[in-house]
Amino acid sequence: MDDKVTLPDRPAAPSVNGDRPDVVERLDEATAALDALRDGFAVEERLDDVLHRLAESAVTVVQDADAVTICVSPEQPRTAAASDQAFVTIDERQFRANRGPCLESARTLTAVRAVVGENHDIWPEFEECAAQHGVRAYLSVPVVLPTSDRSDRQHMGSLNFYSYTAAAFDPFDEGLVRLFTTAASTAIANAHQWQRARDHVKHLETALVSRAVIEQAKGILMAVHSCSEDEAFDMLVKRSQDDNVKLRDVAKNLIDSLT
């Protein structure tokens, strides 16, 4: 596809101005920004909050980036964070059309750079919306879950960079962006781990509450009917099956009727 340019193979973009900071200075800025974010990657923090800070840092470090958005949930993509909410519209236009450089990057797991005005035949919705916002260059880099086998890499989201300058994003910017995609991958993985742990605890709490309610209901039936524990449990199970109601709810309803 001639209109698509992936970063590893493209030549260096010309400098936008003559006073561009040198490589060491730019790398130091990126390192400082990531160090500042490091404490925010606690598993208890909301994913969108971490990604918002990440977007804010990326737009200040990557030369010529005028805005950064971060998309997650590849199956049902959404923009989880943005340095400028006005640019979320461009992401959403791509999602609705089911095509665009962001989705191309996600599907190929490669960085995709687009110059607005050169890809109208393949991404007309993106081109139109980007032009309306004054965007001239766009860079989307996939965020993947690292694995030992490259063929098993899992796409977790995308970092999208917008610029008002057509010559934006030189090859060194690619290296800086990959540092931020690594940070985003860590944040997303931590958020998933936190959510799994939270769901597990919630299930355990529900199970413990259910057990306590059922035991209490069994005790009531044993006292009322002078029956054994097994017989009381069988009564609850039969009522649950007859009424098509969960056993916990049958037990709770019995307790409520007496109290």
C-alpha positions in Angstrom: 0.0 0.0 0.0 1.9 3.0 -1.4 0.1 5.6 0.8 0.9 3.9 4.0 4.3 4.7 5.6 5.6 2.7 8.5 8.3 4.3 10.6 11.0 1.6 10.5 11.4 2.0 6.7 10.8 5.7 6.1 13.6 8.2 5.6 14.2 11.0 8.1 11.7 13.8 7.9 13.2 17.3 7.4 13.6 19.4 10.4 10.7 21.8 11.0 12.9 24.5 12.4 16.6 25.2 12.9 16.6 25.2 16.6 15.4 21.7 17.2 16.9 20.3 20.5 19.7 17.8 20.1 19.2 14.1 20.5 20.6 13.9 24.0 18.4 16.7 25.3 15.3 15.2 23.7 16.1 11.8 25.3 16.7 13.4 28.7 13.3 15.1 28.5 11.5 11.9 27.7 13.3 10.1 30.5 12.4 12.8 33.0 8.7 12.6 31.8 8.6 8.9 32.2 10.2 9.0 35.6 7.6 11.5 36.7 4.9 9.1 35.6 6.4 6.0 37.2 4.7 6.5 40.6 1.4 6.7 38.8 1.5 3.1 37.6 0.2 1.6 40.8 -2.4 -1.1 40.1 -5.0 0.8 42.2 -5.1 3.8 40.0 -7.8 4.2 37.3 -6.5 3.4 33.8 -7.9 6.6 32.2 -6.2 8.8 34.8 -2.8 7.2 34.2 -3.3 7.4 30.4 -4.3 11.0 30.6 -1.1 11.9 32.3 0.8 9.8 29.8 -0.8 11.7 26.9 0.0 15.1 28.5 3.6 14.1 28.9 4.0 12.7 25.4 2.7 15.9 23.7 5.3 17.9 25.6 8.2 15.6 24.7 7.7 14.5 21.1 8.7 17.3 18.8 5.9 18.8 16.6 3.2 16.9 18.4 0.3 19.3 18.9 -2.0 16.7 20.5 -1.9 13.1 21.6 -4.8 10.6 22.1 -4.7 7.1 23.5 -7.2 4.5 22.4 -7.9 1.2 24.1 -10.2 -1.8 23.8 -9.5 -3.0 20.3 -12.8 -4.9 20.0 -14.8 -1.8 20.8 -12.3 1.0 20.5 -12.6 4.1 22.6 -10.4 7.1 23.3 -9.4 6.7 26.9 -7.2 9.8 27.2 -6.4 12.9 25.2 -4.2 15.9 25.7 -6.9 17.9 23.8 -10.4 16.7 23.7 -11.0 18.4 20.3 -9.0 15.7 18.6 -11.1 12.8 20.0 -13.5 13.5 17.1 -10.9 12.3 14.6 -10.4 9.0 16.5 -14.2 8.5 16.6 -14.6 9.2 12.9 -12.1 6.4 12.2 -13.9 4.0 14.5 -17.3 4.6 12.9 -15.9 4.2 9.4 -13.9 1.1 10.5 -10.8 2.4 8.7 -8.1 4.9 9.1 -4.4 5.0 10.1 -5.2 4.2 13.7 -7.0 1.0 12.8 -4.4 0.2 10.1 -1.7 0.4 12.8 -3.8 -1.8 15.1 -4.3 -4.4 12.4 -0.7 -4.6 11.2 0.9 -4.0 14.6 3.2 -1.4 13.0 3.6 2.3 13.3 1.7 4.2 10.6 2.4 7.8 9.6 -0.1 9.7 7.4 0.3 13.1 5.7 -3.2 14.6 5.4 -4.1 15.1 1.8 -2.3 12.0 0.5 -4.7 9.2 1.5 -8.1 10.4 0.6 -8.8 7.3 -1.6 -8.3 4.8 1.3 -9.2 6.9 4.4 -11.7 9.6 3.2 -13.4 9.9 6.6 -10.1 10.4 8.4 -8.8 12.8 5.8 -11.9 15.0 5.9 -12.1 15.2 9.7 -8.3 15.7 10.1 -8.3 18.5 7.5 -11.2 20.2 9.3 -9.1 20.3 12.5 -6.1 21.7 10.7 -4.0 18.5 11.1 -1.3 18.0 8.5 0.6 14.9 9.9 -0.6 12.0 11.9 1.3 9.1 13.6 -0.3 6.1 15.2 1.8 3.6 17.1 0.3 0.3 18.5 0.5 -0.6 22.2 1.1 -4.3 22.5 1.3 -6.7 25.4 4.9 -8.1 25.3 5.3 -11.8 24.8 8.2 -14.2 24.2 6.7 -15.0 20.8 6.2 -12.0 18.4 3.4 -13.9 16.7 1.4 -14.0 19.9 1.6 -10.2 20.6 -1.7 -8.8 21.8 -2.9 -5.4 20.6 -4.0 -3.4 23.6 -4.4 0.1 22.2 -2.8 2.9 20.2 -1.0 6.2 20.8 -2.0 8.7 18.2 0.0 11.9 17.5 -1.4 14.9 15.7 0.6 17.7 14.2 -0.2 20.9 12.3 3.1 20.4 10.4 3.2 18.1 7.4 6.9 17.2 8.0 6.4 16.3 11.6 7.7 13.1 13.4 11.3 12.2 12.5 12.8 8.7 13.0 14.1 9.7 16.5 10.6 10.6 17.5 9.8 6.9 16.8 12.2 5.9 19.5 10.7 8.3 22.0 7.1 7.2 21.1 8.1 3.6 21.7 9.1 4.5 25.2 5.7 5.9 25.8 4.0 2.8 24.3 5.9 0.7 26.7 4.7 2.9 29.6 1.1 2.7 28.2 1.4 -1.1 28.0 2.4 -1.3 31.6 -0.5 1.0 32.7 -3.0 -1.1 30.7 -1.7 -4.4 32.0 -1.7 -3.1 35.6 -5.3 -1.9 35.1 -6.4 -5.3 33.8 -4.6 -7.0 36.8 -6.3 -4.6 39.2 -9.7 -5.3 37.6 -9.3 -9.1 37.8 -8.2 -8.9 41.4 -11.2 -6.6 42.2 -13.6 -9.0 40.5 -12.2 -12.0 42.3 -12.6 -10.2 45.7 -16.1 -9.2 44.8 -17.0 -12.8 43.9 -15.5 -14.1 47.2 -17.5 -11.5 49.1 -20.7 -12.5 47.4 -20.0 -16.2 48.1 -19.4 -15.5 51.8 -22.6 -13.4 52.1 -24.6 -16.1 50.3 -23.3 -18.8 52.5 -24.1 -16.9 55.6 -27.7 -16.2 54.4 -28.2 -19.9 53.5 -26.9 -21.2 56.8 -29.2 -18.8 58.7 -32.2 -19.9 56.6 -31.3 -23.6 57.2 -31.2 -22.9 61.0 -34.7 -21.4 60.8 -36.1 -24.4 59.0 -34.5 -26.8 61.4 -36.0 -25.0 64.3 -39.5 -24.7 62.8 -39.7 -28.2 61.3 -37.5 -30.1 63.7 -35.5 -31.5 60.8 -31.9 -32.2 60.1 -29.5 -29.8 58.4 -29.6 -31.8 55.1 -33.4 -31.9 55.1 -33.5 -28.1 55.7 -31.1 -27.6 52.8 -33.3 -29.9 50.5 -36.3 -27.7 51.3 -34.4 -24.6 50.2 -33.2 -26.3 47.0 -36.8 -27.5 46.2 -38.2 -24.1 46.6 -35.4 -22.6 44.5 -36.2 -25.1 41.7 -39.9 -24.7 41.9 -39.8 -20.9 41.8 -36.8 -20.7 39.5 -35.1 -18.4 42.0 -31.5 -18.4 43.1 -30.9 -20.4 46.3 -29.5 -17.3 48.0 -32.6 -15.3 47.2 -34.9 -18.1 48.5 -32.9 -18.1 51.8 -33.0 -14.3 52.0 -36.8 -14.1 51.3 -37.4 -16.7 54.1 -35.3 -14.6 56.6 -37.1 -11.4 55.5 -40.5 -13.0 56.0 -39.7 -13.8 59.6 -38.1 -10.5 60.5 
